[in-house]
Amino acid sequence: MHELKFRFWDEVNKRFWCGGQEGESIGKETFQTYFKDGALKAVMYQPVSYGFKDVDDYEERELKQSQYTGRKDKNGREMYEGDIVNNEDNETAVIVYDSGSFILQYPDSPLDFDSLFDFQDKELEIIGNIYENPELLEVENG
């Protein structure tokens, strides 16, 4: 079994947060993780005052979550759900978690996919991710 790790995409601040960074802040927002209804949640929260006291409540903004695959690419970088990779044939694919398994889904053939575990680590290279580099998945129409 692989190490269970997650990273969390913050669309507003255009960055990833990881476990262990809880309590770190940007501006008035602070990163926090917690379990709710048996699921891990990550949020940016900020204090809110309605004039009764300094802090009357907190507003939360939920972050998008990506799970670690347990694998590294040919450069030793950890591969996460949502990473965009190239294989040895220079085909571009995105790592997706589906039906209990990590798969490589090809943007030019949405019904075509491979198991991530069919590839050796040295056969794949991370070139970006769906949050910061969505243009890498654009399919040219010829």
WOLIN-V59186 format. One line per field, one symbol per residue. ss: DSSP state (H for helix, E for strand, C for the rest). Layout:
# WOLIN-V59186
ss = ???
This chain:
# WOLIN-V59186
ss = CCCCCEEEEECCCCEEEECCCCCCEECCEEEEEEEECCEEEEEEEEEECCCCCCCCEEEEEECEEEEEEEEECCCCCEEECCEEEECCCCCEEEEEEECCEEEEEECCEEEEEEEHHHCCHHHCEEEEECCCCHHHHCCCCC
